[in-house]
Amino acid sequence: MKKFFYRVNQGESVAALASRFNVPVSTIVKSNNLSAEIEEGDVLFIERLSGALYSAKPFDTMEDVAERFHVTVEELKAANGVDYLFYGLNVIIPD
């Protein structure tokens, strides 16, 4: 697991940072207690977990993804801070 702080540059979004650092949007939002858009100069805590990144497909469920990657639903929920999946959500598959 790699943890660091990042200062937001002009025009950056949470989604762009999530893509850049290969972490789910939900992880950045949860780690920084975000409720609004980020702004230039904001300092965010980024926590990169070990594991693969998976983009949820239509009709994916936690159970389906957990079974596909041989992890438990509880591990999947804990690694991502979410209780359900939706299309396009990027989630960490824990090692």
C-alpha positions in Angstrom: 0.0 0.0 0.0 1.4 3.4 -1.0 0.1 6.5 0.8 0.9 10.1 -0.1 -0.4 13.6 -0.3 -1.2 15.3 -3.6 -1.8 19.0 -4.4 -4.5 19.5 -7.0 -3.6 21.4 -10.1 -5.9 23.6 -12.2 -8.6 21.7 -14.1 -8.1 18.3 -12.3 -11.0 16.3 -11.2 -11.4 13.4 -8.7 -12.1 11.1 -11.7 -9.0 12.2 -13.5 -6.8 11.7 -10.4 -8.4 8.3 -9.8 -7.5 7.3 -13.3 -4.0 8.7 -13.0 -3.2 7.0 -9.7 -5.1 3.8 -10.5 -7.4 4.0 -7.5 -11.2 4.0 -7.3 -12.9 7.4 -7.1 -14.7 6.2 -4.0 -11.3 5.7 -2.3 -10.3 9.3 -2.9 -13.7 10.6 -1.8 -13.8 8.5 1.3 -10.1 9.1 2.3 -10.6 12.9 2.0 -14.2 13.2 3.2 -15.2 15.0 0.0 -18.7 16.3 -0.5 -18.0 18.8 -3.3 -15.8 19.3 -6.3 -12.0 19.7 -5.7 -10.2 23.0 -6.5 -6.7 24.0 -7.5 -4.5 24.0 -4.4 -6.5 21.4 -2.4 -4.3 18.8 -0.8 -5.7 15.2 -1.1 -4.6 12.1 0.7 -4.1 9.3 -1.9 -4.0 5.7 -0.8 -3.0 3.2 -3.5 -3.9 -0.3 -2.4 -2.3 -3.3 -3.8 -4.3 -5.3 -6.2 -5.8 -5.2 -9.7 -8.2 -2.5 -10.8 -11.5 -3.7 -12.3 -14.2 -1.6 -14.0 -17.7 -2.9 -13.2 -19.7 -4.1 -16.1 -23.5 -3.8 -16.5 -25.3 -6.1 -14.0 -22.1 -7.0 -12.1 -22.8 -7.7 -8.4 -20.4 -7.8 -5.5 -20.9 -11.6 -5.3 -20.2 -12.1 -9.0 -17.0 -10.1 -9.0 -15.8 -11.6 -5.7 -16.3 -15.1 -7.1 -14.6 -14.2 -10.4 -11.5 -12.9 -8.6 -11.4 -15.5 -5.8 -11.9 -13.0 -2.9 -14.7 -12.6 -0.4 -17.5 -10.0 -0.7 -16.3 -8.6 2.6 -12.7 -8.1 1.3 -14.1 -6.4 -1.8 -16.2 -4.1 0.2 -13.4 -3.3 2.6 -10.9 -2.5 -0.1 -13.3 -0.1 -1.9 -15.5 1.4 0.8 -18.7 0.6 -1.2 -21.5 -1.8 -0.6 -22.7 -2.2 -4.2 -21.4 -1.9 -7.7 -22.7 0.1 -10.6 -21.6 0.2 -14.3 -18.3 1.9 -14.8 -17.3 2.0 -11.1 -13.5 1.2 -10.8 -12.8 -1.1 -7.9 -9.7 -2.6 -6.4 -9.5 -6.4 -6.4 -7.4 -7.0 -3.2 -4.4 -9.4 -3.4 
